[in-house]
């Protein structure tokens, strides 16, 4: 039986909002700055709708809307207290703020965090379902479209058309797979999404063929892995233990979202106790493989662990 939040009766699918544009280089920083500059303004959403927004961002009206969409989905900005207010998030501040770790997204840690917020949270249906529920490793574009159409039909989601799903799948693939340049394409159109650098999906030789790349991820630091583990744990259970099976295979788990194999996951879990000074630890008592925690999951301390991945290697070793 299908598992995960997408198959809950209260789930509301999302197949739009990006205006068919994948996330592009520089967009999250621009969106963050626009909201940060209007901090506390009860009408800060106007930064993306005013007549001068096109000139400010240097893109068309639909791209401005797309920019706001991606910044929201990636956890960089969020709705504020007022109906027309936007605010920066702590994640956005940590990456793009005045003393941010990586304002120009040059570090792979930022890319992994962004990917986690897109594919580890169920709001963006195609992203979440493709990484967490799609049963295959290799696929063609049309197969992914048909599979999502079937899910939409089986779940009786209203107002979900085949055209909308097709456009969303196209945007999804352009987010993770570098677009092949063509003679007629403008330089802007051939710019690939920064998430293509993660190498999570590869184009195959045949037309419209793709492959999810499962296995170790050398640029995925232990801080982001733990950040994702904590985030998943909050949703999955209130218990103080979490099984290896859930961490590796449950929809929304680090194993599924990061496409990790079991050996790599096991290596990362063995490292938890030293990395967290005992707050999280691996256990195989009585044949049960699980992680135990001695801290509550509320609060925002997970970002403290993610921040560790931005430190230079020598600093990490000294620490």
Secondary structure, 3 states (H helix, E strand, C coil): CCCCHHHCCCCCCCCCCCCCCCCCCCHHHHHHHHHHCCCCCCCHHHHHCCCCHHHHHCCCHHHHHHHHHHHHHCCCEEECCCCCCEEECHHHHHHHCCCCCCCCCCCHHHHHHHHHHHHCCCCCHHHHHHHHCCCCCEEEHHHHHHHHHHHHHHCCCCCCCHHHHHHHHHHHHHHHCCCCCCCCCCHHHHCCCHHHHHCCEEECCCCCEEEECCCCCCCCCHHHHHHHHHHHHHHHCCCCEEEHHHHHHCCCCHHHHCCCCHHHHHHHHHCHHHHCCCCEEEECHHHCCEEEECCCCCCCCHHHHHHHCCCCHHHHHHC
